[in-house]
């Protein structure tokens, strides 16, 4: 199952189509980091990267499973 998921997520067509979802998650991460540094808070990068990675993967898998549009996947 894991191999199938990785193969499907890294397929060239899927990789290109899901770019907006990955970009949105990256921008969300940068915004959180920017806010935390502006408030001079300590940032647990492992936690933030893990959360961003999981959110991106869940959005992409949900989009593929539902067969919906990129906008539907973004709304998750």
MARSEVO-862461 format. One record per residue: residue in one letter; residue number from 1; y, z, x of N, C-alpha, C, CB in turn. Coordinates in pm, 1 decimal. Glycine has a CB too. Layout:
N
+------+-----+----------+----------+----------+----------+----------+----------+----------+----------+----------+----------+----------+----------+
| rest |  nr |       ny |       nz |       nx |      cay |      caz |      cax |       cy |       cz |       cx |      cby |      cbz |      cbx |
+------+-----+----------+----------+----------+----------+----------+----------+----------+----------+----------+----------+----------+----------+
|    a | NUM |        Y |        Z |        X |        Y |        Z |        X |        Y |        Z |        X |        Y |        Z |        X |
...
+------+-----+----------+----------+----------+----------+----------+----------+----------+----------+----------+----------+----------+----------+
***
This chain:
76
+------+-----+----------+----------+----------+----------+----------+----------+----------+----------+----------+----------+----------+----------+
| rest |  nr |       ny |       nz |       nx |      cay |      caz |      cax |       cy |       cz |       cx |      cby |      cbz |      cbx |
+------+-----+----------+----------+----------+----------+----------+----------+----------+----------+----------+----------+----------+----------+
|    x |   1 |   -118.8 |      0.0 |     82.3 |      0.0 |      0.0 |      0.0 |    125.6 |      0.0 |     87.0 |     -0.4 |    120.5 |    -93.8 |
|    x |   2 |    124.0 |     84.9 |    191.3 |    240.3 |     92.3 |    279.5 |    265.0 |    -42.4 |    347.1 |    221.1 |    202.4 |    385.3 |
|    x |   3 |    159.0 |   -105.9 |    393.3 |    172.2 |   -235.3 |    460.3 |    228.8 |   -339.4 |    364.4 |     36.2 |   -282.0 |    515.5 |
|    x |   4 |    182.3 |   -338.5 |    240.0 |    231.3 |   -431.9 |    139.0 |    380.0 |   -409.8 |    113.8 |    152.1 |   -416.6 |      8.0 |
|    x |   5 |    419.3 |   -284.1 |    101.3 |    560.9 |   -252.3 |     78.5 |    646.8 |   -301.1 |    195.0 |    579.8 |   -100.3 |     58.7 |
|    x |   6 |    605.1 |   -271.6 |    316.1 |    681.3 |   -313.1 |    434.0 |    689.0 |   -464.6 |    441.2 |    618.2 |   -256.7 |    562.4 |
|    x |   7 |    578.2 |   -532.0 |    414.4 |    577.0 |   -678.3 |    417.4 |    672.7 |   -735.3 |    314.0 |    435.5 |   -731.7 |    393.1 |
|    x |   8 |    670.3 |   -680.8 |    193.9 |    757.9 |   -729.8 |     87.6 |    904.6 |   -701.1 |    117.9 |    719.3 |   -666.8 |    -45.8 |
|    x |   9 |    935.1 |   -583.3 |    170.3 |   1074.5 |   -547.6 |    198.3 |   1131.6 |   -624.7 |    316.6 |   1085.6 |   -398.9 |    224.6 |
|    x |  10 |   1046.0 |   -666.6 |    409.3 |   1094.7 |   -735.4 |    528.8 |   1077.2 |   -886.4 |    523.0 |   1024.4 |   -682.3 |    649.8 |
|    x |  11 |   1031.2 |   -938.1 |    411.6 |   1022.4 |  -1082.1 |    391.0 |   1163.2 |  -1141.5 |    404.2 |    959.5 |  -1115.6 |    251.0 |
|    x |  12 |   1176.0 |  -1259.9 |    460.7 |   1307.6 |  -1319.6 |    486.9 |   1391.7 |  -1331.7 |    361.4 |   1291.3 |  -1456.1 |    549.6 |
|    x |  13 |   1334.8 |  -1384.9 |    255.0 |   1410.3 |  -1402.2 |    131.1 |   1457.6 |  -1267.3 |     77.2 |   1324.9 |  -1474.7 |     25.8 |
|    x |  14 |   1366.7 |  -1170.6 |     73.4 |   1399.5 |  -1037.6 |     22.1 |   1504.4 |   -971.4 |    109.7 |   1273.7 |   -949.7 |     14.2 |
|    x |  15 |   1490.6 |   -987.5 |    239.4 |   1585.2 |   -927.4 |    332.8 |   1726.6 |   -978.3 |    306.5 |   1544.1 |   -957.3 |    477.7 |
|    x |  16 |   1740.7 |  -1107.4 |    280.3 |   1871.8 |  -1167.1 |    253.5 |   1924.0 |  -1123.9 |    116.7 |   1863.7 |  -1320.9 |    261.1 |
|    x |  17 |   1838.4 |  -1128.1 |     16.0 |   1880.5 |  -1095.1 |   -120.5 |   1921.3 |   -947.9 |   -133.3 |   1767.7 |  -1126.6 |   -219.3 |
|    x |  18 |   1853.4 |   -860.6 |    -62.1 |   1881.2 |   -717.5 |    -74.2 |   1989.5 |   -667.6 |     21.0 |   1755.5 |   -640.1 |    -50.3 |
|    x |  19 |   2052.4 |   -758.2 |     92.3 |   2157.6 |   -719.0 |    186.1 |   2268.9 |   -637.9 |    119.8 |   2216.6 |   -842.1 |    251.1 |
|    x |  20 |   2316.0 |   -675.6 |      0.4 |   2422.1 |   -595.4 |    -62.7 |   2381.1 |   -450.3 |    -89.0 |   2463.5 |   -659.7 |   -193.2 |
|    x |  21 |   2255.9 |   -428.2 |   -119.1 |   2209.6 |   -291.2 |   -143.0 |   2213.3 |   -211.6 |    -13.3 |   2066.4 |   -290.8 |   -202.3 |
|    x |  22 |   2165.6 |   -272.2 |     95.6 |   2168.0 |   -203.3 |    224.8 |   2311.4 |   -177.7 |    269.7 |   2093.1 |   -285.3 |    331.1 |
|    x |  23 |   2398.3 |   -276.4 |    250.0 |   2538.1 |   -261.8 |    289.7 |   2605.5 |   -149.7 |    211.4 |   2613.7 |   -393.6 |    268.9 |
|    x |  24 |   2579.0 |   -142.1 |     82.4 |   2639.3 |    -36.8 |      0.7 |   2595.9 |    101.6 |     48.1 |   2601.8 |    -55.9 |   -146.6 |
|    x |  25 |   2470.0 |    116.1 |     82.6 |   2421.7 |    245.4 |    130.9 |   2484.4 |    279.5 |    266.0 |   2268.2 |    244.7 |    142.2 |
|    x |  26 |   2503.2 |    179.6 |    351.3 |   2568.9 |    203.4 |    480.1 |   2713.5 |    247.5 |    460.1 |   2563.9 |     76.9 |    567.2 |
|    x |  27 |   2782.8 |    182.3 |    367.9 |   2921.9 |    218.8 |    340.2 |   2931.1 |    359.2 |    281.3 |   2985.7 |    117.4 |    244.5 |
|    x |  28 |   2835.3 |    393.6 |    196.2 |   2831.9 |    528.2 |    138.7 |   2813.5 |    632.1 |    249.1 |   2718.6 |    540.1 |     34.0 |
|    x |  29 |   2726.1 |    603.6 |    345.0 |   2702.2 |    695.3 |    456.3 |   2827.8 |    710.9 |    541.4 |   2585.4 |    645.6 |    542.8 |
|    x |  30 |   2892.7 |    600.8 |    572.6 |   3015.1 |    606.7 |    653.4 |   3123.0 |    687.1 |    580.8 |   3066.6 |    464.0 |    684.9 |
|    x |  31 |   3134.5 |    670.3 |    449.4 |   3234.2 |    744.9 |    372.1 |   3207.3 |    895.3 |    377.8 |   3235.2 |    697.1 |    226.0 |
|    x |  32 |   3081.3 |    933.1 |    365.7 |   3045.8 |   1075.2 |    373.3 |   3078.1 |   1130.0 |    511.7 |   2896.0 |   1096.3 |    340.7 |
|    x |  33 |   3041.8 |   1054.8 |    615.1 |   3069.7 |   1099.1 |    751.9 |   3219.4 |   1110.0 |    777.0 |   3006.8 |   1003.1 |    853.0 |
|    x |  34 |   3295.5 |   1014.8 |    725.3 |   3441.1 |   1015.9 |    742.5 |   3501.3 |   1140.4 |    677.0 |   3504.1 |    887.6 |    682.4 |
|    x |  35 |   3456.7 |   1170.1 |    554.5 |   3508.2 |   1287.5 |    483.4 |   3473.8 |   1416.5 |    556.5 |   3452.6 |   1292.1 |    341.4 |
|    x |  36 |   3351.5 |   1425.7 |    604.9 |   3308.9 |   1547.4 |    675.1 |   3386.4 |   1566.7 |    805.6 |   3158.1 |   1542.0 |    704.3 |
|    x |  37 |   3410.1 |   1457.4 |    878.0 |   3485.5 |   1470.6 |   1002.8 |   3631.8 |   1502.2 |    975.3 |   3474.4 |   1342.5 |   1086.0 |
|    x |  38 |   3685.9 |   1450.1 |    866.2 |   3824.8 |   1480.8 |    830.9 |   3840.7 |   1629.7 |    800.6 |   3870.0 |   1396.5 |    709.7 |
|    x |  39 |   3736.2 |   1690.6 |    743.9 |   3740.0 |   1834.3 |    713.4 |   3686.9 |   1918.1 |    829.5 |   3658.7 |   1863.7 |    587.1 |
|    x |  40 |   3655.7 |   1850.0 |    939.6 |   3605.1 |   1913.9 |   1060.7 |   3478.6 |   1996.4 |   1035.1 |   3712.6 |   2002.4 |   1120.5 |
|    x |  41 |   3389.5 |   1940.8 |    954.0 |   3262.2 |   2005.7 |    924.3 |   3154.4 |   1955.7 |   1019.9 |   3220.7 |   1979.9 |    778.0 |
|    x |  42 |   3056.7 |   2039.7 |   1041.8 |   2941.8 |   2001.0 |   1122.9 |   2853.8 |   1909.1 |   1038.9 |   2861.7 |   2126.6 |   1172.6 |
|    x |  43 |   2804.0 |   1802.7 |   1101.1 |   2723.5 |   1703.7 |   1029.7 |   2581.4 |   1704.9 |   1084.5 |   2785.7 |   1561.9 |   1042.0 |
|    x |  44 |   2487.1 |   1719.3 |    995.2 |   2345.6 |   1709.2 |   1030.9 |   2307.6 |   1561.3 |   1017.5 |   2254.2 |   1802.5 |    938.9 |
|    x |  45 |   2316.0 |   1488.0 |   1127.9 |   2292.9 |   1343.5 |   1123.7 |   2149.7 |   1308.6 |   1083.0 |   2323.8 |   1282.3 |   1259.3 |
|    x |  46 |   2053.3 |   1387.3 |   1125.1 |   1914.4 |   1359.9 |   1085.9 |   1901.1 |   1362.4 |    934.7 |   1818.0 |   1462.3 |   1149.5 |
|    x |  47 |   1960.0 |   1461.7 |    872.9 |   1954.2 |   1474.2 |    726.8 |   2025.5 |   1357.9 |    658.4 |   2016.3 |   1607.0 |    682.2 |
|    x |  48 |   2144.3 |   1324.4 |    706.4 |   2222.7 |   1217.2 |    643.7 |   2154.1 |   1081.4 |    658.9 |   2363.5 |   1211.7 |    704.9 |
|    x |  49 |   2100.4 |   1053.0 |    777.4 |   2032.1 |    925.4 |    799.2 |   1903.2 |    916.4 |    718.0 |   2001.5 |    906.4 |    947.7 |
|    x |  50 |   1831.6 |   1026.4 |    709.8 |   1708.3 |   1029.4 |    631.0 |   1738.9 |   1004.1 |    483.3 |   1635.9 |   1164.9 |    648.4 |
|    x |  51 |   1841.6 |   1069.5 |    433.1 |   1880.2 |   1052.3 |    293.0 |   1925.5 |    908.8 |    265.8 |   1992.0 |   1150.9 |    256.0 |
|    x |  52 |   2007.2 |    852.7 |    354.6 |   2055.7 |    715.4 |    337.1 |   1939.6 |    616.3 |    341.4 |   2159.5 |    680.4 |    445.7 |
|    x |  53 |   1847.5 |    638.3 |    432.1 |   1731.1 |    550.4 |    443.1 |   1646.3 |    556.1 |    316.4 |   1646.3 |    588.9 |    565.1 |
|    x |  54 |   1619.3 |    675.7 |    268.8 |   1540.1 |    690.5 |    146.4 |   1610.0 |    628.6 |     26.2 |   1511.9 |    837.8 |    119.4 |
|    x |  55 |   1739.8 |    650.9 |     12.5 |   1814.2 |    593.0 |    -99.5 |   1807.6 |    440.9 |    -96.9 |   1960.3 |    639.2 |    -96.4 |
|    x |  56 |   1824.3 |    382.8 |     20.6 |   1818.7 |    237.5 |     33.2 |   1682.1 |    182.1 |     -1.6 |   1855.9 |    196.1 |    173.2 |
|    x |  57 |   1578.3 |    246.0 |     48.4 |   1442.1 |    199.5 |     21.1 |   1409.7 |    211.8 |   -127.1 |   1340.0 |    278.8 |    104.3 |
|    x |  58 |   1446.1 |    323.3 |   -187.9 |   1419.1 |    341.8 |   -330.6 |   1492.3 |    236.8 |   -413.1 |   1460.4 |    482.9 |   -375.7 |
|    x |  59 |   1616.4 |    208.9 |   -379.3 |   1692.4 |    106.6 |   -452.2 |   1627.3 |    -30.7 |   -438.5 |   1837.2 |    101.1 |   -401.6 |
|    x |  60 |   1584.6 |    -64.5 |   -317.5 |   1523.0 |   -195.1 |   -295.3 |   1388.5 |   -207.3 |   -366.1 |   1505.2 |   -219.9 |   -146.4 |
|    x |  61 |   1306.0 |   -104.2 |   -357.2 |   1174.7 |   -108.5 |   -422.1 |   1191.0 |   -115.2 |   -573.3 |   1090.1 |     14.5 |   -382.6 |
|    x |  62 |   1284.4 |    -38.3 |   -627.0 |   1308.5 |    -40.7 |   -771.3 |   1354.1 |   -178.5 |   -815.1 |   1412.9 |     64.6 |   -810.9 |
|    x |  63 |   1441.3 |   -239.5 |   -738.4 |   1489.3 |   -373.7 |   -771.5 |   1373.1 |   -472.1 |   -774.0 |   1596.4 |   -419.9 |   -670.6 |
|    x |  64 |   1286.7 |   -463.0 |   -673.5 |   1173.6 |   -555.2 |   -665.7 |   1074.6 |   -530.1 |   -778.9 |   1103.2 |   -542.1 |   -530.5 |
|    x |  65 |   1052.7 |   -404.7 |   -810.7 |    955.8 |   -370.1 |   -914.7 |   1003.6 |   -415.0 |  -1051.9 |    929.7 |   -219.7 |   -915.3 |
|    x |  66 |   1130.9 |   -395.0 |  -1078.8 |   1186.8 |   -431.1 |  -1208.3 |   1215.0 |   -580.4 |  -1218.7 |   1313.8 |   -353.0 |  -1233.6 |
|    x |  67 |   1224.9 |   -646.8 |  -1105.3 |   1255.2 |   -789.6 |  -1106.1 |   1396.4 |   -816.3 |  -1153.1 |   1157.1 |   -863.9 |  -1193.9 |
|    x |  68 |   1481.4 |   -716.6 |  -1136.7 |   1617.9 |   -726.6 |  -1185.1 |   1711.5 |   -787.7 |  -1084.1 |   1668.0 |   -592.3 |  -1223.9 |
|    x |  69 |   1836.7 |   -780.7 |  -1116.6 |   1939.3 |   -835.7 |  -1029.2 |   1980.5 |   -731.4 |   -926.7 |   2061.3 |   -883.1 |  -1110.6 |
|    x |  70 |   2055.1 |   -775.5 |   -827.8 |   2104.3 |   -685.0 |   -725.0 |   2197.8 |   -582.8 |   -787.6 |   2175.9 |   -762.7 |   -612.8 |
|    x |  71 |   2278.4 |   -622.2 |   -886.1 |   2369.8 |   -528.6 |   -951.7 |   2294.4 |   -416.2 |  -1021.6 |   2457.8 |   -602.3 |  -1052.1 |
|    x |  72 |   2180.3 |   -446.4 |  -1081.0 |   2099.8 |   -343.0 |  -1144.8 |   2047.6 |   -244.1 |  -1041.6 |   1983.3 |   -405.5 |  -1222.0 |
|    x |  73 |   2006.1 |   -292.8 |   -928.5 |   1955.1 |   -204.5 |   -824.1 |   2066.7 |   -118.1 |   -767.4 |   1889.2 |   -285.7 |   -712.2 |
|    x |  74 |   2186.2 |   -172.6 |   -757.5 |   2299.4 |    -94.9 |   -706.4 |   2333.6 |     20.5 |   -798.7 |   2421.2 |   -184.2 |   -688.2 |
|    x |  75 |   2314.5 |      1.1 |   -928.7 |   2353.8 |    103.1 |  -1025.0 |   2266.5 |    227.6 |  -1017.9 |   2349.3 |     46.4 |  -1164.1 |
|    x |  76 |   2155.7 |    221.5 |   -943.8 |   2068.4 |    338.8 |   -932.6 |   2132.0 |    438.9 |   -847.4 |   1932.8 |    303.8 |   -877.8 |
+------+-----+----------+----------+----------+----------+----------+----------+----------+----------+----------+----------+----------+----------+
***
